């Protein structure tokens, strides 16, 4: 193993992003040292990963599975911890220099803050961190001089298009959306949508939560908020266009009218690898884009009337304060309720909007306000089911 290898921690290693990140590590074993792996409940996969990649530390957030992981790794040189707090605590112990935050939803916020305070470079795949507390998190990155590299395909595309450009030359950014499995459908056609239908994304293979968010366009709404904080943009500078082929991952328009687009096949390993190796580009032998086979690239405006979650995201971005935190907490409960057949597909946006209207608004929230707001809204949403 090389002395100058990249020391990484993967928070959420058993999910879609985490497993693809480990594929990159496996393909470039001499370049990486895996220091930390964490999982929420998937003890079996975490154990397999720990045996293969031999990290110094693993954490299983589900404390009931601690003994299972501990016993399975008894003969391995791996320290085992349990509980969500342990993930954040490890950021002060690990020698990792890059932390891939691939946890699902709000759970990624406190570990990301801990990593920033310990001056770890952040490869951000947990958009909710910036949705919930973008102003706070970006201020901490500036204070601790920490680099935050986007892993979402759209934000990685924007980042790549902006490289070498002056910020005052950027007129707007254009995030692309596939439109999900229900593109073109109106509300009356979505009244009896099942979770099986909603989980069939046309282009991307993702985790359950983000796949439902993509179907409701909530994911795109969160990406709009994330982009505001990542790139220091005004709301008026962020547009969304539906691009069903998912070849153009996003675009940047400059003040002279020219547009840069970043293109490639829909494969999350590309932005993960870019973040891991930045500022270098790492050669690989993955499939390439064949323009002769593409036939056409099409674009259309998103339907914010039918897919109201996208409109709600723009509303909370304009309102500021803890409004986006409220929307995220409500949406996490709403999506889980839909997956458990407790509400309809359209009911997700209904519940989100109801929580926004009823939850306590804080104009200048602290980290404690965000934590309290998240708890309050989850309880509120559950009471409204």
N, C-alpha and C positions, 0 to 999 in steps of 0.2 A: 504494500500500500504506500502511495506517495505521501511525502511529508506535507505537501501543500494542498491536500485534498479538501473538498468542501464539507464542512461539518454541518449537518442539517438535523432539525427536529421536525417531525411531521405530526401535527395535531389533527387527529381525525384520519388516521392511517388506514382504517378499514373501509372507508367510504370510497366513492367513485374517484374523486380527485386524489386521495391518499394512495389508493392502489395503483393508479396510473403514474403517480410520482415515483413509487417504488419500482415500477417497470423501467423508468428512466435510470434509476440507481442501478438496477440489475444489469442494464445494457452498458453502463459506464462505471463498472464497479471500482476501477482505479481512481475515479474522480471524486468519490464520495465516502464519507463516514457517517453512518446513521447514529445519532446520539440519543434521540428520544422518539418513541412511538406512543400514540395514545388512541384509545377507542372509547366509545360510549358504552355499548352493551355487547358488542361482538367479540367475546372472549376467545372463541375458537380461532378466528382469523388473526387476532392480535398475537396469540401464542405462536401460530405458524410464522407470522412475520418476524417475531422476535427471535425464533430459532434460526431463521434464514439470515437476517440482517444484523443480528447481534448488537442491538443498541445498548447503551449504558443504563438507560431507564425506560420503563414502560409504565403507563397509567391506564387502568380500567376505571372509567368514571362510575360505572355501576358497582357500588361497594359490595353488593351481594355476590359478585363474581371474583372478588379478590383472591380467595383461597384457591379457586380453580386455576387462576393464572399463576399464582405464587407456586403452587405445587407442580404445575406443568413445566415451569421454568427453573425448578429447584437446582438442576444440574448445570444451568446456564449462568454465565457471569453477567446477570441482568438484575438490577434493582427494581422491584415491583411496588407500585403505589396504587392507591384507590381513592376515588372521590374527585369531584370537579375541582375543588380547591387545590388539590395536589398538582393539577396541570399548570395552574398559574404559579404555584410555589416553585415548581421545577425550573421555571425560566430564570430564577436567580442562582441555580446550581449548575445547569448544563453548560458545557463548553461549546455548544452549537453556535455557529455564527449566523446561520439563516434559519428562520422559523417559517415553515409553510403552515398557515392557519386554514385548515380545510374542515373545521368543525361545522356542524349544521346550526344555523340560526343564531340566536342571542348567546348561546353557550360559548361562542368564540370571542366575545367582547373582553372579558376580564383576563383571559390568558394572553390576548394580543396586547393589551395595555401593559401587562407584566413583562412581556417580551420587549416592548419598546423601552420601558424603564430600565431594562437590563441591556439596552443598546444592541439588540439583535436585529439584523436585517429582516424585514418582513416580506414574505411572498404571500400576498393576500388573496385567498380564495374564499374567504368568509365575508361576503359583501355586507352582511348584517352589522358587522362591526362599525362600518362607516354610515350605514343607514340609521342605526340607533344613536350613535354618538360621534358623528363625523367631525364636528367642530372641536370637541375635546381631544379626539384621537389625533387629528392633524396637528393640533397645537402641541401635543406631546412629542410627535415626530420631529417637529421643529426644535423643541426644547432640548431633546436628547440627541438631535442630529442623526436620526434614524431614517434609512432609506426604506420606502414602502413600494414594492413592485407589484403591479396588478397581475393576477392570474386568470381572472375572468377573460374569456376570449375577446369580448368586445373592448374591455379596458386595456388589455394587452395590445390590441390593434391600435387604439388611440395613442397609447404610449409610444408604440413604434413609429407611428406617423408624426408624432410631435418631436421625436428625437432630432436634434440639430436645428430646430426651429425656435424662433423667439415667440414668447407667450403673447406679446402684444400684436403679433401678426395673425393670431388665430381668431377667426370670426365666429365659428361655431363648430361643434362636433355632431356627428350623425351616428347614433347607435343603431345597428341593424337588429331586427327581430325576425325569427322564422315565421312568427304568427301562430306557432303551435298547432296541435291537431285539429283545432276548430276554426281555423282562419276562414273568413268569409261568411261564417254562420251568424245569424241574428239571435237575440235573446230567446225568442219563442222556439228556436231549434235546440236550445241548450237546457231546457227545463228538466229533461230526464237523463242527463249525461251520467254515465256510471264511472266509477274510479278506474275500471279497466280501460275504458275509452280515453280517459284523461291521461293515463299513464303511457299512452302510445305516442311518444314524441316522434315527429317525422324524420328528424336529422341527428339528434344527439342522444347519447346514452348517458343518463345521469341518475342521481339518487331520487328517491320517491318524492321528497319534499320539493326539491327544485323543479322536478318534472311537472308537478301540479301547479307550482308557481308560474312555470312557463306557459301552461295551458290557460291560466287566468290573466296572463300578462303582468302579474304581480312581480315576477322576476325582472321583467324589463323596467318596471317602475322603480324597483330597488336599484337597478343598475344606473338609472338616471340620477338618483340621489347619490349613489356611490361616486359617479363621475364628477358631480359638483365638488365633492371634497377632495377627490384624488387630484384633480387638475385645476382646482381653484377657479371654477367657472361660475358665471351667473346662470340662473335658471333659463333665461332667454337664449343662452348659447348652446343649449342641449336639445337636440331633436331626436325623434325616433322614426325610422322607416321600416316597413315590413319587407323583408327580402327572403322569400321562401327557400331559396337554394342554399343559404348559409355558406356561401363562398366568400363574399365580402363580409368581413367580421366587424368592421366599422370604418368611418371616414372622418377626416378633418378638412374643413373648408377654411381657406385663408383670406385675408383682406383684399387680395387681388382677384378673388373669384376662383382660384385654382383649388382643386380637391385632391388630397392623397387618400388612397384606400389601401388597407392591408387585407390581403386575400390568402386563401389556403383551404385545404379540405377541412371539414368539421371534425377536428381531433383535438381534444383538450391537452394531449401530451405536448403539443406545440407551444402554447403559452406557458405551461409548467416548465418545460425545458428552457425557454427563453428567460424566465425569471431566475432559474437556478444558475444559469451561466452568464447572465448580463454583467458587463456590457458586451461580452463576446457572443457570437453565434456558433453553436455547436453543430457540426455536420452529423447527419443521420441518414439512414436508408429507408425511411418511411415512404409510403406512397406519395406521389406527386400529382399536382393538378393537371388534368388534360383539358385544355381549352377546346380542343376539337370535339370532345365528348360532352361539353357543357350545354351546347345548343342555345341556351338563353339565360340571361340574368334579369329578373324582374323586380319591380319595386312598387309599393303602394302605401298609402297612409294607414296608420293603425286605427282601428275602430274603438275609440275611447267610450262611446256610448254603450256598446255591448260589453266590452271588456273594461268595466269601470275601475278596476284596480289600478290601471295605468293612470287614469285621471286622478284618483285618490293620491297617488304618489306625487304628482305635480302639485296638488293642493297642500300636502304636508310640507313639501320642500319650500313652498312660498310662505307657509305659516311659521316654520322654524321651531325653536324651542324643543320640547320633547314630543312633538306631533308625530315625527317619523318613528320614534320609539313606540308610541301607542299603536301605530299602524302595524309595525313588525310583530308586536306581542299578540295583537288581535289576530293577525294572519296566521301565526303559528298554531294558535288554538283552532282557528277556522279550518285550516287545511287538515289537521288531525281529525277534526269532527267530520269532515267530508270523507276521509279515508275510512272512518268508522261508521259511515252511513247515517250520521246524525243530522247532517244538513245537506242541501242540494249543492250542485256545482255553482249556481248563481248565488246561493246563500252565503258563499264565502265573502263576496264583496258586500253583501247586505250586513253581515256581522262586522266586517271591518269598518264600514261607514258608521254603524250604530255605536261602536266603541269610540270612534273619533269624536262623535257628538257628545258622549257621556263621560269620558275619562277626564281626570284632572289635567289641566294644561299648565306647564311651567315654562316661562319664557326664557330663562337662563339657567338650565339645569346643571347640577353638579353630578359627579359619578354616582353619589348616593341617590340623587333624584332619579337618575336613569334606572337604577336597581329597583327602587320603590315603584316607579311607574310601570316597569315591566311586570312586577308582581301584581300590582293593582289591576292592570288591564287583563292579565290572564284570568284572574278571579272574576272580573266583570264579564269577560267573554264566555266563560264557562256557565255563569249564572244566566246568561241570555240564550243558551242553547235550547 
